[in-house]
Amino acid sequence: IVKEEDVPRFIGHIRKEAARLVTLIDDIIRLSQLDEGSDMPREDVSLRVLSEEVCETLSDAARMKNVSLEVCGDDGVVNGVRRLLYEIVYNLCDNAIKYNNPGGSVKVTVAQKSGEVLLSVQDTGIGISPEHQEKVFERFYRVDKSHSRQSGGTGLGLSIVKHAVAYHKAEIQLESTPGKGTTITIQF
């Protein structure tokens, strides 16, 4: 019932929506695993090396948004679940890119001091207004409803971060100024 010239466009839409649903399902499964609190294998992980891997993976997305990525600091070895630590860094950097301004930057810093490791993701993006800052870690919460659909997110990324941080008995802190950017710091 579709005109021949419209078929490629419809197939593209179907593929895009199917990929979005798969991402949503994967995110929900991850959150369910974290809710169960089941033990997962732990190992020593360098947050610096992990952050470099994440930035390499996201380099194309950053280039498309004209956003620079930088990783600096210490090795920052943490004993934890590598897959969850990767999710933390990935989701924070992915958001920092998506909600940044063209020509902006994302800086990941790892600092090791007195038995603690700090992971900080700082961006020069749109920022988060004070009334939304507490809610951004809730499931499906989106600050900018109009932008979220085009960014392709599920609204679960920061909830996964929050649960993965809690699983590692770490603490998360958010500082943001609308129009100037956001810094999220995790203390292990």
ZITA-V890750 format. One record per residue. N is the residue number from 1. RES is the residue in one small letter. PSI is psi in radians with two decimals (* if undefined). Layout:
<<N RES PSI> <N RES PSI>>
This chain:
<<1 i -0.07> <2 v 2.45> <3 k 2.54> <4 e -0.69> <5 e -0.30> <6 d -0.25> <7 v -0.87> <8 p -0.67> <9 r -0.77> <10 f -0.68> <11 i -0.69> <12 g -0.75> <13 h -0.78> <14 i -0.76> <15 r -0.77> <16 k -0.78> <17 e -0.65> <18 a -0.74> <19 a -0.67> <20 r -0.72> <21 l -0.70> <22 v -0.74> <23 t -0.75> <24 l -0.79> <25 i -0.78> <26 d -0.75> <27 d -0.74> <28 i -0.69> <29 i -0.77> <30 r -0.79> <31 l -0.69> <32 s -0.73> <33 q -0.71> <34 l -0.67> <35 d -0.63> <36 e -0.46> <37 g 0.37> <38 s 2.62> <39 d 2.37> <40 m 2.64> <41 p 2.30> <42 r 2.69> <43 e 2.90> <44 d 2.21> <45 v 2.27> <46 s 2.00> <47 l -0.50> <48 r -0.85> <49 v -0.75> <50 l -0.75> <51 s -0.67> <52 e -0.68> <53 e -0.81> <54 v -0.82> <55 c -0.60> <56 e -0.75> <57 t -0.67> <58 l 0.08> <59 s -0.65> <60 d -0.76> <61 a -0.70> <62 a -0.74> <63 r -0.71> <64 m -0.54> <65 k 0.01> <66 n 0.83> <67 v 2.31> <68 s 2.54> <69 l 2.40> <70 e 2.39> <71 v 2.31> <72 c 2.94> <73 g -2.74> <74 d 3.05> <75 d -0.75> <76 g 1.12> <77 v 2.23> <78 v 2.41> <79 n 1.95> <80 g -2.97> <81 v 1.93> <82 r -0.79> <83 r -0.71> <84 l -0.69> <85 l -0.70> <86 y -0.77> <87 e -0.71> <88 i -0.97> <89 v -0.76> <90 y -0.89> <91 n -0.70> <92 l -0.78> <93 c -0.69> <94 d -0.80> <95 n -0.71> <96 a -0.56> <97 i -0.89> <98 k -0.70> <99 y 0.50> <100 n 3.04> <101 n 2.60> <102 p 2.32> <103 g 0.04> <104 g -3.05> <105 s 2.73> <106 v 2.21> <107 k 2.14> <108 v 2.16> <109 t 2.32> <110 v 2.19> <111 a 2.34> <112 q 2.13> <113 k 2.43> <114 s 1.00> <115 g 0.08> <116 e 2.66> <117 v 2.25> <118 l 2.27> <119 l 2.17> <120 s 2.29> <121 v 2.02> <122 q 2.32> <123 d 2.90> <124 t 0.60> <125 g -2.71> <126 i -0.31> <127 g 3.01> <128 i 2.19> <129 s 2.65> <130 p -0.65> <131 e -0.30> <132 h -0.25> <133 q -0.67> <134 e -0.52> <135 k -0.29> <136 v -0.32> <137 f 0.02> <138 e 2.64> <139 r 2.34> <140 f 0.11> <141 y 2.33> <142 r 2.25> <143 v -0.91> <144 d 1.64> <145 k -0.61> <146 s -0.65> <147 h -0.52> <148 s -0.60> <149 r -0.75> <150 q -0.41> <151 s -0.30> <152 g 0.16> <153 g 2.89> <154 t -0.19> <155 g 0.20> <156 l -0.18> <157 g -0.89> <158 l -0.43> <159 s -0.70> <160 i -0.74> <161 v -0.88> <162 k -0.81> <163 h -0.67> <164 a -0.64> <165 v -0.78> <166 a -0.68> <167 y -0.62> <168 h 0.14> <169 k 0.68> <170 a 3.08> <171 e 2.58> <172 i 2.47> <173 q 2.39> <174 l 2.27> <175 e 2.24> <176 s 2.53> <177 t 2.10> <178 p 2.30> <179 g -0.16> <180 k -0.48> <181 g -3.14> <182 t 2.51> <183 t 2.17> <184 i 2.19> <185 t 2.35> <186 i 2.29> <187 q 1.97> <188 f *>>
